[in-house]
Amino acid sequence: MSAEIIDGKAIAADLRHQLEKEVRVLSDGGIRPGLAVVLVGEDPASMSYVTAKERDCEKVGIYSRDIRLPVDTSRETLLKLISDLNSDEDIHGILVQLPLPEGLDEEEVIRHIDPAKDVDGFHPESIGRLVLNLDGFLPCTPHGVIKMLEASNIAIEGAEVVIVGRSRIVGAPLANLMFRKAPGGNATVTVCHTRTKNLADVVRRADIVIAAAGRPNTVTADMVKDGAVVIDVGVNRVDDSSRPRGYRLVGDVDFDQVKEVARAITPVPGGVGPLTRAMLLWNTVESAKRFQEGPRTV
Ligand code: NAP
């Protein structure tokens, strides 16, 4: 039997609808959530991500400030800009689009963002809070995966989860979220990477497989247990001369084959991606709410 296709676009649209109402309430109370999006250079993929983020803000009523800087922007200029945004009362979230051009230290730039405005959830304080199970901003893609599973009524608690990929932005934080003692957690989690032996055997144990390797066909049908749920985070360009752009996007999962054994599966595009974008809006609204409530104590 063919798997249920989890519709990330529809789940993200529901979330945006909910956020739109919250933005209205906040704005009526005098705080319109504001997001600053900083793009250094003209990387085409980054430019299209940034444009999409601005469009998303507009849809839900979030104020977005688009700051585009030339590729040769100095460290000092960028850090000064972030300092200004840190103290700008109209801005509740700061996003610096990665990757930064060569010569700029991403770690330093992220550390410079006030953790209270770290809506990407990449600041060491945000990551520390996640690991310690304290209130804080969750990184958008891992948080989006949890929201997607919850919206699809897929039980995480007690599930055997295998994540393929251990990156700092996807695999590692997602593993922490899924095993922590909190709603959306309490799973038994295994994290795989390029040194994992017998990847297929490990993945076959999973009730929920999450592919975040950045390589097409990393997860094939023979690796998936009958009835498992498969979440494909990967986004890869493969050449396709039949497309006007000369390529198409695929995930890390062999979608056509795996959907014949899985219970539910996400497509690429239209799966995790829309949730990642929605969770950025979510964090920006959360941040505005916290500003309204005053400084946190823990
Ligand atoms: P990354 O930093 O390159 O990390 C990839 C991880 O996968 C690494 O831990 C690597 O292991 C592991 N890996 C790679 N090939 C493997 C293999 N054959 N077997 C087992 N493990 C393997 O990538 P990322 O930033 O996490 O992104 C992963 C994918 O998700 C990319 O396609 C990216 O475009 C996509 N992505 C999508 C969204 C979205 O919103 N949909 C958001 C973020 C990322 P090692 O650690 O041993 O190298």
Boltz pocket constraint, residues with backbone or C-beta under 6 A from the ligand:
constraints:
  - pocket:
      binder: B
      contacts: [[A, 141], [A, 164], [A, 165], [A, 166], [A, 167], [A, 168], [A, 169], [A, 170], [A, 171], [A, 192], [A, 193], [A, 194], [A, 195], [A, 196], [A, 199], [A, 211], [A, 212], [A, 213], [A, 214], [A, 215], [A, 218], [A, 232], [A, 233], [A, 234], [A, 235], [A, 236], [A, 272], [A, 273], [A, 274], [A, 276], [A, 277]]
      max_distance: 6.0
